[in-house]
Amino acid sequence: MSRRFTGVIDTNGREIYTGDTVKMHYFYLNGSPSGNSVWEDEAEIVGKVGRDWRGIYTKTKEGIKYHWKYYLQDPEAELEVL
């Protein structure tokens, strides 16, 4: 796989390329099982950057793809090249 620039700069000003290992910090909506309350929660994952027909993603060692367009609001503040 050839390394391609994603067009995104990480929190430290480094360019992010496919094949890089990144730490991805993202926010999501969480809620109670009964559905009575919902709140914003956050999580972090580490994985390799890739690209497919849906766009750019971070793929964990377990093989789960987190496509950036669904998880990141501000990629420059939420991604860090390791």
Contacts in CASP RR format, 6 or more apart in sequence:
PFRMAT RR
TARGET T0000
AUTHOR 0000-0000-0000
METHOD contacts of the structure
MODEL  1
MSRRFTGVIDTNGREIYTGDTVKMHYFYLNGSPSGNSVWEDEAEIVGKVG
RDWRGIYTKTKEGIKYHWKYYLQDPEAELEVL
1 18 0 8 1.000
1 19 0 8 1.000
2 18 0 8 1.000
3 17 0 8 1.000
3 18 0 8 1.000
3 19 0 8 1.000
3 20 0 8 1.000
4 17 0 8 1.000
4 18 0 8 1.000
4 51 0 8 1.000
5 15 0 8 1.000
5 16 0 8 1.000
5 17 0 8 1.000
6 15 0 8 1.000
6 16 0 8 1.000
6 17 0 8 1.000
6 18 0 8 1.000
6 49 0 8 1.000
6 51 0 8 1.000
6 56 0 8 1.000
7 15 0 8 1.000
7 16 0 8 1.000
8 15 0 8 1.000
8 16 0 8 1.000
8 56 0 8 1.000
8 68 0 8 1.000
8 75 0 8 1.000
8 76 0 8 1.000
8 79 0 8 1.000
9 15 0 8 1.000
9 16 0 8 1.000
9 76 0 8 1.000
10 16 0 8 1.000
10 22 0 8 1.000
10 76 0 8 1.000
10 79 0 8 1.000
10 80 0 8 1.000
10 81 0 8 1.000
11 76 0 8 1.000
11 77 0 8 1.000
11 78 0 8 1.000
11 79 0 8 1.000
11 80 0 8 1.000
12 80 0 8 1.000
12 81 0 8 1.000
13 76 0 8 1.000
14 81 0 8 1.000
16 22 0 8 1.000
16 49 0 8 1.000
16 79 0 8 1.000
16 81 0 8 1.000
17 49 0 8 1.000
18 49 0 8 1.000
18 50 0 8 1.000
18 51 0 8 1.000
18 56 0 8 1.000
19 48 0 8 1.000
19 49 0 8 1.000
19 50 0 8 1.000
20 48 0 8 1.000
20 49 0 8 1.000
20 81 0 8 1.000
20 82 0 8 1.000
21 46 0 8 1.000
21 47 0 8 1.000
21 48 0 8 1.000
21 49 0 8 1.000
21 81 0 8 1.000
21 82 0 8 1.000
22 46 0 8 1.000
22 47 0 8 1.000
22 48 0 8 1.000
22 49 0 8 1.000
22 58 0 8 1.000
22 79 0 8 1.000
22 80 0 8 1.000
22 81 0 8 1.000
22 82 0 8 1.000
23 44 0 8 1.000
23 45 0 8 1.000
23 46 0 8 1.000
23 79 0 8 1.000
23 80 0 8 1.000
23 82 0 8 1.000
24 44 0 8 1.000
24 45 0 8 1.000
24 46 0 8 1.000
24 47 0 8 1.000
24 58 0 8 1.000
24 66 0 8 1.000
24 68 0 8 1.000
24 71 0 8 1.000
24 72 0 8 1.000
24 78 0 8 1.000
24 79 0 8 1.000
25 42 0 8 1.000
25 43 0 8 1.000
25 44 0 8 1.000
25 78 0 8 1.000
25 79 0 8 1.000
25 80 0 8 1.000
26 42 0 8 1.000
26 43 0 8 1.000
26 44 0 8 1.000
26 45 0 8 1.000
26 66 0 8 1.000
26 71 0 8 1.000
26 72 0 8 1.000
26 78 0 8 1.000
27 40 0 8 1.000
27 41 0 8 1.000
27 42 0 8 1.000
27 73 0 8 1.000
28 40 0 8 1.000
28 41 0 8 1.000
28 42 0 8 1.000
28 43 0 8 1.000
28 71 0 8 1.000
29 38 0 8 1.000
29 39 0 8 1.000
29 40 0 8 1.000
29 41 0 8 1.000
30 38 0 8 1.000
30 39 0 8 1.000
30 40 0 8 1.000
30 41 0 8 1.000
31 37 0 8 1.000
31 38 0 8 1.000
31 39 0 8 1.000
32 38 0 8 1.000
45 58 0 8 1.000
45 60 0 8 1.000
45 66 0 8 1.000
46 60 0 8 1.000
46 82 0 8 1.000
47 58 0 8 1.000
47 59 0 8 1.000
47 60 0 8 1.000
47 61 0 8 1.000
48 58 0 8 1.000
48 59 0 8 1.000
49 56 0 8 1.000
49 57 0 8 1.000
49 58 0 8 1.000
49 59 0 8 1.000
50 56 0 8 1.000
50 57 0 8 1.000
50 58 0 8 1.000
50 59 0 8 1.000
51 57 0 8 1.000
52 65 0 8 1.000
54 67 0 8 1.000
54 69 0 8 1.000
55 67 0 8 1.000
55 68 0 8 1.000
55 69 0 8 1.000
56 67 0 8 1.000
56 68 0 8 1.000
56 69 0 8 1.000
57 65 0 8 1.000
57 66 0 8 1.000
57 67 0 8 1.000
57 68 0 8 1.000
58 65 0 8 1.000
58 66 0 8 1.000
58 68 0 8 1.000
59 65 0 8 1.000
59 66 0 8 1.000
60 66 0 8 1.000
68 75 0 8 1.000
72 78 0 8 1.000
72 79 0 8 1.000
END
